[in-house]
Amino acid sequence: MNSRFDSDDRRILMFPAVRPCECISPETLLDSLIPLSHTICNFHSKCFATQRKNSREAIRLVRVLLMFFEEACECTSALSKSSAVLCFSELHFVFQKIRFLLEDCTREGGRILMLTKCEFLATQFRLLIRALATALDVLPLKLIDVGDEVKELVELVSKQSWKVKIELEADDKLASKRLLAILSQFERGIEPDLNAVKRVLDYLRVKRWSDCNMEIKFLEEEIAFKRSDRDEREVPFLSSLVGFLSYSRGVIFETLDHQNAANQIDSRCNVEMFRCLNPEDFKCPISLELMLDPVTVSTGQTYDRSSIQKWLRAGNMLCPKTGEVITNTELVPNSILRKLLKNLCEYNGVSLGRPGTQSSDKDQTVAHGSPVAKQAMKFLSRFLSGRVACGTREQKNKAAYEIRLLAKSNIFNRSCFIKAGSIPPLLKLLNSADASTQVNAIAALLKLAKYASGMKLIMSWGGLPSVVAVLKNGLSLEARQCAAATIFHLSSTSQYRKLIGELPEAIPALVELIREGTTCGKKNSVVAILGLLLRAKNLQKVLDAGIVPLLIDIISSSSENPDQLVDDALAILAILAENAVGSHEILYAIDLHLIIRILQTSTSQRAKKYCVSTLLSLCINGGAEVVAVLATEPSLMPRLFSLLTDGTSHSINEASSLIKFLHNFGETSAPRWMSTAVRRKQSVR
């Protein structure tokens, strides 16, 4: 009988209570009402930032009724009366909603949102208490064999439920008014008084950096849900609250309290777990897109909510994956999969989105969300840039961390920090002897390097040598991998590729990170080298750094590495193989059957394309001996022919040329064959 919804599955301020069926026995109802009542009574020990009086009143009434339920369990003689069943059914329905309401009022991260909804919440408490009174009116109390004291208490609850005043509390109303006044000041371009901001935060018991950060995360998830549901009405206001809290987090709270050893251990464990998972396994069987909101149907299969809803609305009642009949259209949120998917996407750098939402996604990253958020970010960027430049060591570290967070996914935020002059002092922090400060500074610069003017300022302020120094000698692997990612963004510009390649330590440091780094560090280094290889003069430097054996290690361990990393390693190998020296190094270090195996087993079109390109280049640069090895491999030709029908245009051309090479082998003399091969390769290019 207990509701199958919990705080992890249910959207805030939604009350999916389920009425008990009409044929249910009163004993079953009581057996369910007692634990439900206990759950409600346990809320008395939780923190109510708002609705304190109304919550206490609701809990008090339920606690008294709990005594009645427990005593009524021992007597079932009169419980079969229809009026008793009706009363207990209605109480069960009301108690479910009270539980949901109390969950929302105590939900971590939802305090400021609950303050803005204080009038609505007070109305909900009033309606539920009145519904409780209505249910008790039909209770045949005289026919139920419980103690007189308990009966008197139930009668008292019934009377009080009609008379008790459930209204908007004065303190909630005042705090809400103060919050709205601060938001209005931001909107008018006025920086609010810090004491006024502190009063609001103190009322909500947001007393630490981590409390404020939790509020921000919660609101950002709400904004994401609203956008995924195409409901943009509340997004500007929610963005305003995020702007207020971001300003508060950066200006009010001096100490970071979110990092501890346990979290770091969990993070390392998660990284190891995510290495074994593939984002492809989390795509909806209908849309073939990553599931933003996974739900499970009656057949036990999981789909993205929007996709399965469209399927059902079209009148399809067969499970798309199993073909079984969907007997119940209820969609149960798969909260475990949703959390795993969210963390997995963060680890792999995959963005969650739906087809057709590119414009809204772009708005989310480019725009500021609301005028309040815009002004709050402008004030905050100036404050944090000043702290990075002139604060104490702890203040500089904390400010760099804030910039790192805020510039992560919002282009408007990045532009604010760049205009506020945060890049020069962040570059100075790269020389810090404190590992935390260094990693926060390079991570912040990485985010700002994604913006064109950010790249320009990093280079014009002479920041490239400092970034390379962190890449080579950073105080932590995280700092080194952030430096590699920064090099990748800088390499997107041709003139910067030249400057990076001319630094003698840059490319060897990237190659060394492939050898020593985590999966993330390897990915960052590999894509940075791919960018640098767009300049032909960097190719020999990459070879001299000894990258070929490391690439082969990645490819040979393809089952242990993310597909993207393997694909990028194959891409570098294909580029190096086009060079004669590169081909000879590859042939010296690799077993050609490894490339053939990847071509046969990989599901990635990119991987197949690079395998064929590499084999073709090795044939040209390696001579008849290479072709002879390939010609004796019986599984290669069928795979090449399959690419002629399902490959990309580029892989089709190269597969066709390789097939001709293999057919021509042995039919002509070696010198004539090789000259033909060269001509064919040139025609492919």
SULCORGI-V611525 format. One record per helix or strand. SS is the DSSP state (2 for helix, 1 for strand). FROM is the first residue (numbers start at 1). TO is the last residue. If there is no record, write none. Layout:
ss=(SS | SS)
from=(FROM | FROM)
to=(TO | TO)
//
This chain:
ss=(2 | 2 | 2 | 2 | 2 | 2 | 2 | 2 | 2 | 2 | 2 | 2 | 2 | 1 | 1 | 1 | 1 | 2 | 1 | 1 | 1 | 2 | 2 | 2 | 2 | 2 | 2 | 2 | 2 | 2 | 2 | 2 | 2 | 2 | 2 | 2 | 2 | 2 | 2 | 2 | 2 | 2 | 2 | 2 | 2)
from=(26 | 52 | 82 | 111 | 118 | 141 | 148 | 170 | 194 | 209 | 235 | 261 | 279 | 283 | 290 | 294 | 302 | 305 | 318 | 325 | 332 | 335 | 358 | 371 | 393 | 411 | 422 | 435 | 452 | 464 | 477 | 494 | 506 | 519 | 536 | 548 | 558 | 563 | 580 | 592 | 605 | 624 | 634 | 649 | 670)
to=(45 | 72 | 106 | 116 | 137 | 143 | 163 | 187 | 203 | 228 | 251 | 275 | 282 | 283 | 290 | 296 | 304 | 313 | 318 | 325 | 333 | 348 | 366 | 390 | 406 | 419 | 429 | 448 | 460 | 473 | 490 | 502 | 516 | 532 | 544 | 556 | 560 | 577 | 589 | 601 | 622 | 631 | 646 | 664 | 684)
//
